[in-house]
Amino acid sequence: MKNLLLGAIFIIASVVYIIQSQKLALGTLTKMGPAFFATHLSYFLLVLGLILVTKSFFNYQKVPLELNYKKILLTFFCIFIFVFFVDLLPFWILLITIFTTFVIGDKYVS
Amino acid sequence: MFLDISLILYSIIGVVLGTAVGVIPGVGAGTTLAILFPFALFLPPMHSIVMMSAVYYGAQYGGSTTSILMKIAGEVSSIPTMLDGHKMALAGRAGSALTISAIGSFFAGIVMVLFLYYFSPSLSNFSLLFGPSEFVLLLILGLVFSVILSNSNDFIISLGLCIVGILLGLIGLDPMFGNPRYTFGIIDLHDGISIVTLSLGLYAFCEIMRTESYDHRIQKIYNILPNMVEIRSSIFPIFRGTIIGGFLGLLPGGAVLSSFAAYFVEKKINDKVGTGVIEGVASPEAANNAGVQSSFIPLLSFGIPTNSAMALILGLLMIHGYTVGPKFFDNALFTVLVFSMVFGNFVLLILNIPLIKIWVLLLKLKSVYLKGLMLLAALVGAYYSTNSIFEIYLMFFFGIFSYIISRFDIDVMPLLLGFFLGPILEENFRRSMMMFKGDITRYFDSYLFMFILISLFVYFLYKIKKKIWA
């Protein structure tokens, strides 16, 4: 599970970087372009990701992630309050609002 | 002149201000010096330089407080302290961690100031030995050790995270050509991702989202002062941290690298480092402060600023008409600066030890209140250091990522170190390849490079031999 998840993340990240690198100059070893370093690292990351995914097929153990989605949503809601009101409310009122929201919300989500 | 009351006053203002900004995540010494810079121009030359220097080294003290108590690193260099310091705090030993951190910083600060005074010219030659090729190997060495010594116990995952960190660090404008790269068309990414955003997301936000309560974990806060065992255990780590920080501080980015390097060395020596032991606090804190003081050596000897804060101090020196170089050491300002640093370090120790009693009270708060405060500190720190709403969302994204992978007991340290060192590594690699005209074998011409490479090779041989015998 761990290897599969991390492997997938590495593969996605490397593919995204490889695609993005196509838009940039690669250059040569003497005069490296903006994409030179990142492209080579991305290919290396891709190999690591593939190794992890392959490993996961041989040694797959399902581990429940046990994420508290409500807590994640509460944190996001607090961020949303900050982002939305940062220019509208006096700063100290904004901070008190976020703190109170988090403390009250935590009682229901934990 | 050294006992001039106004100079002492400015030194005190500087260290108090530095401690305060060190506590606030994201503000940091560099930003504070930039804000103070216009005001410093109106002060007499010596006063302004003494104050600005005091802000710089004072910030290193403040950074450890929030790292230990709230798992929020005020300064990037405080991240290694956070790993063991926060675990100690949860075990009711925050007082010991903070006291040893203050003593370690004080010792390293004083030792390096004395080195600065007596050995600056000879130590400065050391920094000239490091060209781009040696620096490339040193950075790779730092990254390799972060991967080997991370808590994940999985080399491939740690290496992958380190590369992800390097790739994230490359987002933004290309340092040589100036065009945006890997920004995905998002203008907010043109300046790159802030290290404050990343570190707050990976550590603070992950902690905020965790459901686990501290209330049953935080034991009674018994002793504010460390016991004899802790003091004895800290002596050698402080020495080691001072030496590591003293040398790495001479190099660009070394003041930050030094605390990581000291932590890794300590972890290599003691397997318990990482589980909440005093050695994991003492050594990086000493290294961090030693690095800050020794970064004055290349600045004053050659005018080489090793970070943004040093660049501002150099600018101030030049505006006030001082010329840095070997002759600077004969100038009265140098002696005044050294005395003010000794004095400043004493003030920091006196200021910090009594404050520990107040700081540890924070841990008596229920975990929900503590997490609420962490949330506020993280939001304020990220927003005001970058002035971007986008960075807040990014911080949340990194928080979720860290929260998910923390479920598998994976250490995110290699990612963070990769992020920090990656751009420096790329820049030096590009520079060295331009110098060597693309001939990679020219790396082997450097004696220092060969020395580091052979040391690394011998180390790996030793590890393999040990594994075979086991």
Interface residues (C-beta under 8 A of the other chain):
Chain A: M1 K2 N3 L5 L6 I9 F10 A13 Y17 Q20 L24 A25 T28 L29 T30 K31 M32 G33 P34 A35 F36 F37 A38 L41 S42 F44 L45 L48 G49 I51 L52 K55 V63 L65 E66 L67 N68 K71 I72 T75 F76 C78 I79 F82 V83 V86 L95 I98 F99 F102 V103 D106 K107 S110
Chain B: D154 I156 I157 L159 G160 I163 V164 I166 L167 L170 D174 M176 F177 N179 R181 Y182 F184 F205 I208 M209 R210 T211 S213 V368 Y369 K371 G372 L373 L375 L376 L379 V380 Y383 I389 I392 Y393 F396 G399 I400 Y403 I404 I405 R407 F408 I410 E426 F429 R430 M433 M434 K437 G438 I440
